[in-house]
Amino acid sequence: MSTINYSEKIPNNVNLGEDRTLQRALEGWQPNFINWWDDVGPEGSTNHDVYLRTAVSVDPQGWAQFGHVKMRDYRWGIFLNPGDANREVHFGDHKGEKVWQDVPGEHRANLRRIIVTQGDTEPASVEQQRHLGLTAPSMYDLRNLFQINVEEGRHLWAMVYLLQKHFGRDGREEADALLQRTSGDANNPRILGAFNEKTPDWLAFFMFTYFTDRDGKFQLAALAESAFDPLARTTKFMLTEEAHHMFVGESGVSRVIARTAQVMNELKTDDAQKIRAAGCIDLGTIQRYLNFHYSVTIDLFGADQSSNAAIFYSSGLKGRYEEGKRDDDHVLKGQTYKVLEVRDGQLVEKDVPMLNALNEVLRDDFIKDSVSGVGRWNKVLEKAGIPTRLVVPHKAFNRQIGALAGIKMSPEGRVVSEVEWAAKRDEWLPSSEDFAFVASLMGRVIEPGKFAGWIAPPVMGINRQPVDFEYVRFG
């Protein structure tokens, strides 16, 4: 099962050739996917030969094969981790029962909703990043962008396979709709708000891949616990690819900080205007970008209290992050969790049933993970002798979903008036001036080994190749 068959029109390790009906349905969807890629995928990339990794098996070691591939010829396919015939549901009301290979009728609507929502995020991020290749700060970064783009496209294939195999006509219609919605479209937008935001520049791209792809990690990890075994096995393999996306984000921001710190030391100043005049992004702007992408991303976890989250867990559809490592009864009835609300103008905690607070549990797991990475960014500043530190804002800051939606809050977690919010907004979130300045730095640098002046080179290249390797051959 782990070997991927590349002789078929759609590479797969699910014995697709033995299910002619499904094969025809997917081969019918394939041209629509290519049309979508041509219309809203990476702009101007069709004839580039890019040093991409392609999955050749789903084994933990050596699953990726590197080589120059024309973007449009990338072999998107369907790959599931090997199954375990003895696997049991290990949480919720079905705990101890055998996992499901088919969709139980009573959970059909909820499973379809979960898969469609996950599937909708994958093409959305490709659309959001469509134009970034035209302003890449280096050939190395351009290659990383394209790697992420093709893998998000493959993650779309993963969800479309589940829809078409397990949901019949409804699934085929949902698969078509995934190519019809468009990020930011006023009439037919993507399902989740963060995937309708613009990714206007490379600092935004690095923040997106650090924070929003990290949301993807936690959502996929929760789905990898599912009692619906095909979903669990699919998302486990997707997690392998997601790790690189977060690496691009974390290392990208780290390199921006490193270059800024270098210029601050050379000029012996922390004056934002002098740093900008030197062609680097000042730390205040980086902090405002961080505030925006962090707050938009934690909204993706949903309302702090959710009856749907309780149903998904008790039904065995979606677990918690690393469910098997948690030391409790994995049923959670009668347990409580603390969530925030505003009472008398102050943030206070209150206990709510744990099952209804599972979105908040996953959000808090994400926050811990995110804070660790920001700490690694601060190590760059510490090493450079710069006293400024980046911080994640309070989780109630700039929220649009749940009990905290619309409440005006400082990054430190202080409830503020509408007047103070309006006065301080541009201190806390990127202003139009910030976006214009960062945009002014976005010139394309594509000579091997060369980098834009606002970002430091990476420590090492991809797959042990030198930093000045020809990662992209332009057609």
C-alpha atoms as one frame of an Amber mdcrd trajectory, in Angstrom:
protein
   0.000   0.000   0.000   2.876   2.401   0.710   4.304   2.269  -2.833   2.994
   4.998  -5.106   2.082   3.989  -8.644   3.345   6.703 -11.019   2.419   4.773
 -14.160  -1.213   5.812 -13.822  -2.683   9.100 -14.988  -3.329   9.968 -11.351
  -0.451   8.726  -9.145  -1.833   6.886  -6.148  -1.284   4.202  -3.542  -4.987
   3.398  -3.110  -5.369   0.876  -5.948  -7.346   3.405  -7.927  -7.226   1.207
 -11.050  -9.449  -1.348  -9.325 -12.286   1.158  -8.917 -13.107   2.243 -12.461
 -16.074   4.409 -11.457 -14.000   6.415  -9.025 -11.096   6.547 -11.459 -13.339
   7.998 -14.179 -14.777  10.546 -11.750 -11.320  11.709 -10.652  -9.995  11.753
 -14.219 -13.012  13.879 -15.100 -12.128  16.305 -12.300  -8.420  16.411 -13.254
  -8.753  18.792 -16.285 -10.812  21.184 -14.162  -8.030  21.174 -11.587  -5.438
  21.964 -14.275  -7.639  24.784 -15.610  -7.946  26.154 -12.072  -4.133  25.919
 -11.660  -3.596  27.760 -14.942  -6.132  30.470 -14.057  -5.262  31.235 -10.433
  -2.158  29.182  -9.597   1.391  30.613  -9.419   1.503  33.394 -11.979   3.852
  32.946 -14.932   5.296  29.661 -13.674   4.075  27.240 -16.350   7.392  26.702
 -18.113   9.705  26.917 -15.109  11.714  23.837 -14.156  11.679  23.886 -10.371
  13.741  21.789  -7.950  10.756  20.149  -6.256  10.345  17.186  -3.968   7.802
  14.608  -5.033   6.470  11.863  -2.800   7.579   8.416  -3.999   6.264   6.492
  -0.997   4.603   7.264   2.315   7.281   5.577   4.388   8.761   7.785   7.114
  12.232   7.567   5.544  13.084   8.593   2.039   9.588   9.384   0.813  10.653
  12.466  -1.099  12.463  12.497  -4.421  14.064  15.788  -5.520  14.510  16.918
  -9.099  13.717  19.674 -11.568  10.075  19.444 -12.654   7.985  21.716 -14.837
   5.378  23.208 -12.527   2.439  22.188 -14.672   3.797  18.631 -14.946   3.957
  18.074 -11.191   2.405  14.670 -10.411  -0.395  15.552  -8.044  -1.830  12.361
  -6.628  -3.590  10.455  -3.871  -1.497   9.078  -1.029  -2.680   7.496   2.204
  -0.589   6.241   5.086  -0.756   2.438   5.584  -3.770   1.223   7.516  -3.828
  -0.800  10.737  -6.373  -3.621  10.639  -6.599  -3.573  14.431  -7.006   0.184
  14.863  -9.779   1.167  17.286 -11.568   4.410  18.004  -9.728   5.817  21.014
 -11.959   8.693  22.111 -15.605   9.692  22.333 -18.727   7.575  22.604 -17.419
   4.918  20.176 -14.193   4.383  22.123 -13.013   0.786  21.827 -14.951   0.005
  18.629 -13.247  -0.743  15.317 -12.577   2.353  13.207 -14.795   2.924  10.170
 -13.684   2.273   6.592 -16.933   3.754   5.240 -18.941   6.781   6.313 -21.647
   5.945   8.889 -24.970   7.351   7.699 -25.597   9.292  10.912 -22.259  11.114
  10.570 -22.392  11.695   6.827 -23.324  15.383   6.908 -20.796  16.312   9.592
 -17.944  14.388   7.953 -18.679  15.982   4.605 -18.658  19.413   6.239 -15.316
  18.730   7.929 -13.675  17.472   4.711 -15.073  20.295   2.579 -13.908  22.933
   5.066 -10.398  21.452   5.186 -10.355  21.031   1.398 -11.425  24.629   0.838
  -8.344  25.992   2.604  -5.891  24.214   0.287  -6.624  25.931  -3.065  -7.335
  29.163  -1.176  -3.731  29.546  -0.032  -2.476  28.927  -3.587  -4.783  31.695
  -4.812  -3.632  34.025  -2.023   0.020  33.486  -3.016  -0.507  33.599  -6.778
   1.453  36.773  -7.473   4.318  36.328  -4.995   6.596  34.599  -7.487   6.886
  37.910  -9.330   8.531  39.553  -6.310  10.602  36.714  -4.835  13.588  37.890
  -2.764  15.736  35.032  -4.095  15.672  31.921  -6.259  15.839  29.842  -3.057
  12.682  31.501  -1.736  10.945  31.239  -5.109  11.539  27.490  -5.079  10.108
  27.193  -1.561   6.992  29.131  -2.584   6.434  26.809  -5.530   7.000  23.716
  -3.365   4.309  24.906  -0.976   1.970  25.720  -3.875   2.195  22.269  -5.453
   1.782  20.528  -2.094  -1.286  22.595  -1.188  -2.626  21.527  -4.579  -1.955
  17.908  -3.635  -3.729  18.389  -0.314  -6.728  19.496  -2.335  -6.489  16.200
  -4.234  -6.438  14.354  -0.902  -9.745  15.870   0.177 -11.311  15.491  -3.283
 -10.456  11.768  -3.223 -12.341  11.346   0.065 -15.331  13.316  -1.220 -15.586
  11.430  -4.492 -14.953   7.961  -3.035 -17.184   8.191   0.020 -19.904  10.781
  -0.664 -21.245   9.890  -4.121 -22.964  12.610  -6.103 -22.856  15.020  -3.158
 -19.103  14.514  -2.972 -18.622  15.147  -6.683 -20.584  18.389  -6.433 -18.558
  19.481  -3.416 -15.322  18.651  -5.283 -16.427  20.860  -8.165 -17.349  23.674
  -5.788 -13.820  23.625  -4.319 -12.589  24.880  -7.699 -15.405  27.417  -8.075
 -14.994  29.389  -4.842 -12.147  31.914  -4.980 -10.186  33.604  -2.216 -11.458
  37.128  -1.637 -14.294  36.827  -4.185 -17.144  39.034  -2.942 -19.775  36.733
  -4.421 -18.220  33.300  -3.882 -15.477  33.547  -1.237 -13.579  30.776   0.517
 -15.330  29.338   3.582 -12.968  30.616   6.313 -12.175  34.302   6.778  -8.373
  34.054   6.966  -8.332  32.460   3.520  -9.991  35.513   2.006  -7.329  37.884
   3.353  -4.691  39.124   0.953  -1.092  37.944   1.145   0.333  41.118  -0.370
   4.055  40.642   0.202   6.696  38.172   1.347   6.666  39.237   4.995   2.942
  38.423   4.977   3.742  35.116   3.225   6.280  34.127   5.875   3.850  35.079
   8.655   1.084  33.118   6.903   3.209  30.003   6.550   4.375  30.299  10.160
   0.984  30.923  11.775  -1.738  29.809   9.360   0.046  26.671   8.176   0.578
  25.930  11.869  -3.203  26.089  12.260  -3.215  23.516   9.455  -0.870  21.331
  11.484  -3.191  21.323  14.487  -6.369  20.840  12.459  -4.824  17.977  10.477
  -3.451  16.407  13.651  -6.946  16.478  15.184  -8.374  14.872  12.031  -5.578
  12.264  12.046  -7.228  10.907  15.212 -10.567  10.395  13.435 -12.582   7.187
  13.674 -13.141   7.543   9.917  -9.934   5.726   9.006  -9.447   7.023   5.416
  -9.542  10.593   6.758  -7.054   9.743   9.516  -4.628   8.061   7.120  -4.897
  10.869   4.553  -4.237  13.652   7.029  -1.300  11.836   8.617   0.512  11.968
   5.292  -0.497  15.598   4.739   1.150  16.460   8.066   4.476  15.242   6.676
   4.306  17.839   3.909   2.930  20.576   6.173   6.112  20.552   8.262   8.108
  22.098   5.396   5.566  24.891   5.004   6.004  25.913   8.636   9.781  25.714
   8.225   9.568  28.193   5.349   7.596  30.584   7.542   9.715  30.285  10.646
  13.046  30.472   8.842  11.769  33.259   6.572  10.785  35.564   9.438  13.989
  34.630  11.242  16.033  35.714   8.214  14.141  39.020   7.975  14.880  39.667
  11.658  18.525  38.692  11.217  19.002  41.162   8.376  17.230  43.945  10.291
  19.363  43.298  13.373  22.502  43.382  11.224  21.586  46.804   9.819  20.575
  48.113  13.263  24.026  47.214  14.544  25.795  48.651  11.508  23.901  51.950
  11.840  23.871  51.794  15.644  20.206  52.787  15.735  16.742  51.462  16.480
  15.062  54.359  14.645  12.440  52.828  12.359  12.793  55.495   9.679  16.578
  55.099   9.467  16.199  51.314   9.240  13.600  51.705   6.507  15.827  54.156
   4.684  18.508  51.439   4.697  16.096  49.113   2.905  15.191  46.869   5.849
  11.964  46.166   7.700  11.930  47.719  11.173  11.003  45.554  14.154   7.816
  47.568  14.817   6.460  46.639  11.398   7.406  42.992  11.947   5.549  43.070
  15.288   2.423  44.544  13.662   2.446  41.884  10.940   2.844  39.268  13.675
  -0.143  40.732  15.586  -2.332  40.592  12.496  -1.511  37.096  11.287  -1.598
  35.614  14.791  -5.005  37.086  15.608  -6.554  36.190  12.252  -5.214  32.649
  12.548  -6.492  31.892  16.045  -9.969  32.795  14.806  -9.672  29.776  12.492
 -10.150  27.485  15.485 -13.754  28.698  15.745 -15.961  29.875  18.604 -14.676
  29.312  22.133 -17.843  27.344  22.929 -19.215  25.103  20.205 -21.828  22.386
  20.248 -20.458  21.197  16.896 -17.027  20.657  18.446 -18.666  18.533  21.161
 -20.563  16.501  18.571 -17.472  16.000  16.405 -15.485  14.705  19.393 -18.142
  12.502  20.982 -18.959  11.032  17.562 -15.298  10.185  16.985 -15.002  12.440
  13.916 -12.277  14.763  15.216 -10.014  14.283  18.221  -7.715  16.587  20.101
  -4.091  17.309  19.172  -2.074  14.223  20.154  -5.161  12.569  21.638  -3.324
   9.358  22.451  -0.752  11.112  24.621  -3.348  12.730  26.902  -3.852  11.290
  30.356  -7.621  11.359  30.825 -10.643   9.208  29.996 -10.885  10.458  26.339
 -14.638  10.850  26.789 -14.518  14.173  28.694 -18.062  14.169  30.024 -18.333
  16.054  33.320 -15.003  17.809  32.783 -14.602  21.572  32.437 -12.227  24.016
  30.723 -11.617  27.710  31.234 -12.625  30.189  28.521 -12.549  33.986  28.487
 -15.363  36.475  28.476 -15.667  40.191  29.160 -17.604  41.052  32.328 -17.962
  44.623  33.648 -15.294  45.806  31.231 -12.755  43.202  32.357 -11.569  39.915
  30.921 -12.478  37.056  33.221 -12.253  33.277  33.024 -15.203  30.976  33.424
 -15.531  27.194  33.515 -17.540  25.588  30.717 -18.069  21.934  29.814 -14.864
  20.579  28.274 -16.684  19.037  25.317 -18.061  22.427  24.318 -14.639  24.073
  24.731 -12.639  21.781  22.438 -12.034  24.574  19.923 -10.443  26.517  22.776
  -8.359  23.491  23.782  -6.962  23.214  20.241  -6.446  26.985  20.087  -4.443
  26.911  23.332  -2.303  24.042  21.998  -1.608  26.158  18.904  -0.747  29.184
  21.036   1.846  27.238  23.055   3.466  26.010  19.849   3.432  29.472  18.266
   4.990  31.117  21.306   7.888  28.662  21.184   8.719  29.719  17.640   8.540
  33.416  18.492  11.037  32.638  21.246  13.375  31.274  18.597  13.011  34.539
  16.641  13.949  36.425  19.795  17.092  34.330  20.065  18.194  35.958  16.792
  17.761  39.386  18.376  19.463  38.263  21.580  22.426  36.887  19.653  22.730
  40.209  17.805  22.641  42.149  21.070  19.323  43.850  20.247  17.188  44.344
  23.418  13.784  44.452  21.626  11.671  41.292  21.859   8.741  40.170  19.703
   5.652  38.934  21.529   2.385  37.302  20.546  -0.604  39.497  21.442  -3.231
  38.421  23.944  -5.561  35.821  22.486  -8.496  38.196  22.904  -6.829  40.780
  20.632  -8.493  41.589  17.280 -10.914  38.667  17.403 -13.784  38.334  14.953
 -15.225  34.967  16.061 -16.709  33.731  19.335 -17.559  35.516  22.589 -14.653
  37.936  22.121 -15.639  38.997  18.613 -15.712  42.733  18.163 -14.448  43.543
  21.663 -11.769  46.197  21.496  -8.660  44.923  23.205  -5.047  46.045  23.431
  -2.337  43.522  22.514  -1.677  43.166  26.252  -5.284  42.082  26.909  -6.739
  45.341  28.276 -10.279  46.210  27.232 -10.155  49.605  25.494 -12.719  52.066
  24.206 -13.619  52.533  20.560 -11.828  55.892  20.715  -8.579  54.380  22.053
  -8.768  51.534  19.547  -9.114  53.988  16.681  -6.208  56.064  18.006  -3.896
  53.080  18.558  -4.992  50.814  15.718  -2.000  51.662  13.523   0.383  51.041
  16.431  -1.001  47.539  16.855  -1.816  46.350  13.343  -0.150  47.013   9.966
  -1.140  50.400   8.568  -1.552  51.322   4.930   1.837  53.032   5.246   3.394
  49.776   6.517   1.968  47.817   3.603   3.155  50.466   1.137   6.654  50.450
   2.597   6.993  46.650   2.587   5.585  46.588  -0.939   8.272  49.068  -1.993
  10.942  46.484  -1.046   9.415  43.704  -3.133  11.717  43.680  -6.147  12.436
  40.354  -7.790  15.871  38.784  -7.205  16.376  35.537  -9.100  20.113  35.165
  -9.745  21.465  32.032  -7.999  22.941  32.902  -4.590  21.668  36.509  -4.629
  19.216  37.858  -2.026  17.154  41.027  -1.608  18.640  43.505   0.835  15.855
  43.094   3.420  16.408  39.381   4.100  19.449  37.333   5.135  20.476  34.217
   3.185  19.501  30.847   4.691  22.017  28.856   6.690  21.854  25.983   4.185
  20.152  25.045   0.942  17.406  22.568   0.162  18.252  18.837   0.243  21.910
  19.588   1.041  22.294  21.629  -2.143  24.372  24.837  -1.914  22.536  28.112
  -1.310  23.557  29.309  -4.802  22.152  26.167  -6.470  19.993  26.772  -9.548
  16.685  25.969  -7.825  14.616  27.353 -10.693  15.384  27.158 -14.394  13.260
  29.747 -16.126  11.451  28.679 -19.259
